[in-house]
């Protein structure tokens, strides 16, 4: 548990701190704090230091110094500047999807397109009747059963530790409501859109391990990428069995809005997939 989480709830503001901290807002407020301290320094250096310390502490526990900062940042900073710091999903193509949440620590040589790799593994099939990829039926059934088993179990940390070949004691998972975050020895290691997204990734990994001889020889980053792509094909929520629909939507972060391709459970509202999509690519895919 970090020092910030030990502060009283009335003092800290989790909406704009921790994993929700907005870098543009923080930077803007730090610049304002420095300006205020410089102004006070013309009268007293000691009081300037005190003012700066108080301002930085306020930004640390509240997320901002000036009330209304998110709205002001969104209004006055150019979108290209906000995009440099934004924590929204990585932009991806419709066919290639996005990587899973586990932080990559290695690179796969001779990178092959995920769809091609999954086709060669027999996980995806080309369906000429709809001119698109579909899941191989036995893999789909096994994936759904494994996800349901994991959802009913209480061993998320153990499942992630097995995927990463680590001791379960070193892995922790925290549900922040808007994200399911993994830490390894108290260091951030990855995040998913929800626990449901985590479950379908780990379930797919377990089934792939049984069906793909070379699965465990792939680098962690490569396996995560393939799992993230597979999430585009999820049809059923692992925790409530609700139907999962794939659609475009507008997501609003602290400072900006962007279009995303999102897979969402219609029953419980869980987000299982989210990727910032190039509008031009999305339009071409829709026309096709």
DARADA-V639947 format. One line per field, one symbol per residue. phi: phi as a letter, one per 30 degrees, with the letter a starting at -180 (. if undefined). psi: psi as a letter, one per 30 degrees, with the letter a starting at -180 (. if undefined). burial: b if it has 9 or more other C-alpha atoms within 8 Angstrom, else e. A space follows every 50 residues. Layout:
phi=???
psi=???
burial=???
This chain:
phi=.ddddddeedcdbddbbidcdcdedddeddddddddddddddcadddddd ddddddddddccjacceieedddddccdddddddcdcddddbdddcibdd ddddcbcddheceedddddddidcbdcddchadbddeddedddddddddd dddbcedddddddchbddddcbbbccicacccbbhiceblacdadddddd ddddddddddcceceddddeddddddddddddcdcbddcbiddcccacac ccdecacadbcbcbdddcidccaabdcdeddddddddd
psi=kleefflkefeljffglbfgkjeeeeeeeeeeeeeeeeeeffekeefeee eeeeeeeeeeffflekkgeeeeeeefkkefeefefkgllkklleefblll fkkkflkklhkkkeeeeeeffgellkjfeghlklkkeeeeeeeeeeeeee eflhheeeeeeeefhlkfffkkkkjgefkjkkkjhgkkflklfleeeeee eeeeeeeeeffjegeffkleeeeeeeeeefffgkfkkfffglkkkklklk kjaeflklklkkkkkfefgkjfkkkjkjeeeeeeeee.
burial=eeeeeeeeeeebbeebbeeebbebbbebbbeebbebbbbbbeeebebbbe bbeebbebbbbbbbbeeebbeebbeeeeeeebeebbeeeebbbbebbbbb bbeeeeebeeeeebbebbbeeebbbebeeeeeebbbeebbebbbebbbeb beeeebbbbbbbbeebbbebbbbebeeebbbbbbeeeebbbbbbbbbbbb bbbbbbbbbeeeeebeebbbbbbbbbbbbbbbebebbbeeebbbbbeeee eeeebbeebbbbbbbbeeebbbbbbbbbeebbeeeeee
